[in-house]
Amino acid sequence: RFAEAEMLFELELAITNAQPVAAEAVRPALALISAHPGQDADLAGFHNAAAAMAQAQTFDLPPGETLRLPVRLVLPRARIHVVSLRGRPMFVALLMLDLRWRAGLSIRRSGADFLIGAAGGGAVCRRSVADTRGGARTAFRE
């Protein structure tokens, strides 16, 4: 949704435990940025600092289970990087996700970044940044 000073993104985050053991004390950290020339440094900085961020309440996730979380993220207009594509102004939102959890005696983590945008018919399109660069996919399932 558009507002004068910011854009509001409302989405549902589905987290599935594909491991054969329970994921305990799962801590998701999410943030939103606008794609820009220096975005790789911002993405790396987010994932490096995610452990120290204020995270949502933790939860446990049994093997094979999926939890759906409603998410609301705000992107201030001042932080939107607008580009021109075929003469039309546009921007691309990037969702940064970092998950940390306990599995037995270990602390595990996984992170991914996703492009968020509208396809031709207005449907929301989510694609892993690694997919767009030909990189390996993470353990996340969209």
Wavefront OBJ file of the C-alpha trace (Angstrom):
o trace
v 0.000 0.000 0.000
v 1.161 3.493 -0.814
v 1.208 6.309 1.698
v 2.684 9.766 1.431
v 5.783 9.049 3.524
v 6.099 5.258 3.285
v 5.031 2.033 1.623
v 3.451 -0.720 3.669
v 3.988 -4.357 2.683
v 1.684 -6.958 4.198
v 2.507 -10.607 3.598
v 2.318 -14.051 5.080
v 5.578 -15.807 5.900
v 5.362 -19.603 5.776
v 8.171 -21.386 7.630
v 8.430 -25.152 7.160
v 10.670 -27.432 9.195
v 12.046 -29.881 6.595
v 14.450 -31.408 9.122
v 13.851 -34.794 10.786
v 14.159 -33.145 14.240
v 12.277 -30.318 15.937
v 13.453 -26.741 15.418
v 13.350 -25.114 18.847
v 13.299 -21.424 19.716
v 12.996 -20.340 16.070
v 13.829 -16.627 15.771
v 12.927 -14.929 12.494
v 14.412 -11.531 11.629
v 13.031 -9.634 8.622
v 13.764 -6.323 6.967
v 12.911 -4.581 3.723
v 15.068 -2.445 1.445
v 14.775 -1.026 -2.030
v 17.147 -2.567 -4.599
v 20.044 -0.209 -5.332
v 23.657 -0.344 -6.570
v 25.098 -0.922 -3.056
v 22.518 -3.522 -2.014
v 24.976 -6.425 -1.668
v 26.689 -4.659 1.241
v 23.298 -3.978 2.864
v 22.232 -7.616 2.442
v 25.480 -8.910 3.955
v 25.267 -6.391 6.797
v 21.736 -7.483 7.652
v 22.613 -11.167 7.805
v 25.788 -10.506 9.821
v 23.898 -8.384 12.362
v 20.670 -10.431 12.525
v 21.694 -12.259 15.714
v 21.856 -8.960 17.598
v 18.553 -7.592 16.248
v 15.348 -7.527 18.230
v 13.536 -10.556 16.898
v 9.966 -11.678 17.084
v 8.872 -14.015 19.850
v 10.475 -17.441 19.485
v 8.491 -20.573 18.712
v 9.093 -24.303 18.303
v 8.405 -26.110 15.030
v 8.045 -29.928 14.951
v 9.447 -31.890 11.979
v 7.354 -31.498 8.814
v 5.211 -28.722 10.291
v 4.579 -25.302 8.724
v 3.852 -22.104 10.622
v 2.334 -19.096 8.867
v 3.118 -15.671 10.305
v 1.425 -12.426 9.245
v 4.089 -9.790 8.552
v 3.851 -6.012 8.108
v 6.945 -4.155 6.953
v 7.343 -0.461 6.162
v 9.687 1.038 3.587
v 10.115 4.815 3.990
v 9.798 6.697 0.677
v 13.148 8.383 1.350
v 14.798 4.925 1.164
v 13.231 3.954 -2.186
v 15.664 3.843 -5.114
v 13.714 4.587 -8.301
v 15.009 3.427 -11.678
v 13.618 3.874 -15.157
v 12.751 0.820 -17.237
v 11.598 1.525 -20.796
v 10.802 5.064 -19.737
v 8.686 4.031 -16.748
v 9.766 4.737 -13.167
v 9.832 1.685 -10.905
v 11.510 0.210 -7.853
v 12.174 -3.294 -6.590
v 11.652 -4.242 -2.966
v 13.997 -6.788 -1.378
v 12.851 -8.807 1.629
v 15.731 -9.966 3.824
v 15.042 -13.000 6.033
v 17.295 -14.566 8.639
v 16.216 -17.557 10.743
v 18.038 -18.955 13.756
v 16.969 -21.947 15.825
v 18.158 -24.637 18.213
v 18.447 -28.197 16.918
v 19.651 -30.432 19.710
v 22.774 -28.820 21.168
v 23.477 -26.706 18.052
v 22.378 -23.242 17.008
v 21.499 -23.295 13.314
v 20.786 -20.494 10.901
v 19.580 -19.917 7.399
v 19.084 -16.720 5.478
v 17.598 -15.687 2.159
v 16.704 -12.535 0.280
v 13.665 -12.242 -1.967
v 12.567 -9.855 -4.708
v 9.022 -8.642 -4.142
v 7.010 -7.086 -6.929
v 3.863 -7.205 -9.003
v 3.677 -9.260 -12.169
v 1.644 -8.188 -15.212
v -1.786 -9.033 -13.784
v -1.056 -7.482 -10.388
v -0.248 -10.808 -8.710
v 2.570 -10.718 -6.185
v 5.799 -12.236 -7.447
v 8.425 -13.564 -5.022
v 11.732 -14.878 -6.231
v 14.943 -15.654 -4.400
v 17.791 -13.271 -5.185
v 20.004 -16.363 -5.612
v 17.608 -17.572 -8.350
v 18.049 -14.353 -10.312
v 21.828 -14.628 -10.153
v 22.034 -18.337 -10.956
v 23.175 -19.131 -7.420
v 22.295 -22.116 -5.276
v 18.894 -22.151 -3.618
v 18.609 -22.114 0.126
v 16.686 -24.583 2.247
v 13.679 -22.233 2.163
v 10.661 -23.171 0.134
v 8.486 -20.383 -1.284
l 1 2 3 4 5 6 7 8 9 10 11 12 13 14 15 16 17 18 19 20 21 22 23 24 25 26 27 28 29 30 31 32 33 34 35 36 37 38 39 40 41 42 43 44 45 46 47 48 49 50 51 52 53 54 55 56 57 58 59 60 61 62 63 64 65 66 67 68 69 70 71 72 73 74 75 76 77 78 79 80 81 82 83 84 85 86 87 88 89 90 91 92 93 94 95 96 97 98 99 100 101 102 103 104 105 106 107 108 109 110 111 112 113 114 115 116 117 118 119 120 121 122 123 124 125 126 127 128 129 130 131 132 133 134 135 136 137 138 139 140 141 142
